[in-house]
């Protein structure tokens, strides 16, 4: 994704990134004076930046009052690696399922209380909604979001869905925490999630969670979207999206959850990793 733009940079952000880049290049912690001199910035400006960056975990201040890079960038690096890996795994696996060739399939991750679409393989059938890379929807209304929420502890689900449940996207959107929890129990039991016109009238979506090595919480989800009037909930599509999720999970090093990833698991067959989140 290109970062070039004709819009001017936000000065405070640009200075903060310069400061972090400089800290990342060093073999030792640096004093405020050294940093101000290296960046040609007033000490007062650098001090303010360092105070904020340290409070956010992006920088650390030692006992001598010197600064080094903090632990937060490692979290971002791991997230970038995970997301880059899952995109590659999705793009490779998405070509292998005949039942999905005409359908639009998406790859999404949780970003706060929303799903963020990282990749989309458009189908040949027209859809009422344009799923685009970088697009977002409230997680609690989407099949991919529910597939991931079903793997989280109740406390995290509560934190991520409280505000969105009060802002339905359609008259079919799940409206209460109790109703959502009932849906999530079904996801854990069947291995797949359903969006029945919750994000758009006339749309039917089926999603399944993607796991990575050593992770009990889903790192992503895949979903297939259909025009409801032109289709019925075909078992082969549900089986295929579950198989796609299993294939992507396998490519990310997750333990097999039953049927071979290249096969078509029986719709309704529970996923042990989902069941463990119940």
HELIX and SHEET records of a PDB file:
HELIX    1   1 UNK A   11  UNK A   25  1                                  15    
HELIX    2   2 UNK A   32  UNK A   39  1                                   8    
HELIX    3   3 UNK A   43  UNK A   55  1                                  13    
HELIX    4   4 UNK A   72  UNK A   93  1                                  22    
HELIX    5   5 UNK A   94  UNK A   96  5                                   3    
HELIX    6   6 UNK A   98  UNK A  100  5                                   3    
HELIX    7   7 UNK A  139  UNK A  141  5                                   3    
HELIX    8   8 UNK A  143  UNK A  149  1                                   7    
HELIX    9   9 UNK A  154  UNK A  161  1                                   8    
HELIX   10  10 UNK A  164  UNK A  166  5                                   3    
HELIX   11  11 UNK A  177  UNK A  190  1                                  14    
HELIX   12  12 UNK A  228  UNK A  230  5                                   3    
HELIX   13  13 UNK A  235  UNK A  251  1                                  17    
HELIX   14  14 UNK A  272  UNK A  275  1                                   4    
SHEET    1   A 2 UNK A  59  UNK A  61  0                                        
SHEET    2   A 2 UNK A  67  UNK A  69 -1                                        
SHEET    1   B 6 UNK A 136  UNK A 138  0                                        
SHEET    2   B 6 UNK A 114  UNK A 121 -1                                        
SHEET    3   B 6 UNK A 104  UNK A 111 -1                                        
SHEET    4   B 6 UNK A 220  UNK A 227 -1                                        
SHEET    5   B 6 UNK A 203  UNK A 210 -1                                        
SHEET    6   B 6 UNK A 193  UNK A 196 -1                                        
END                                                                             
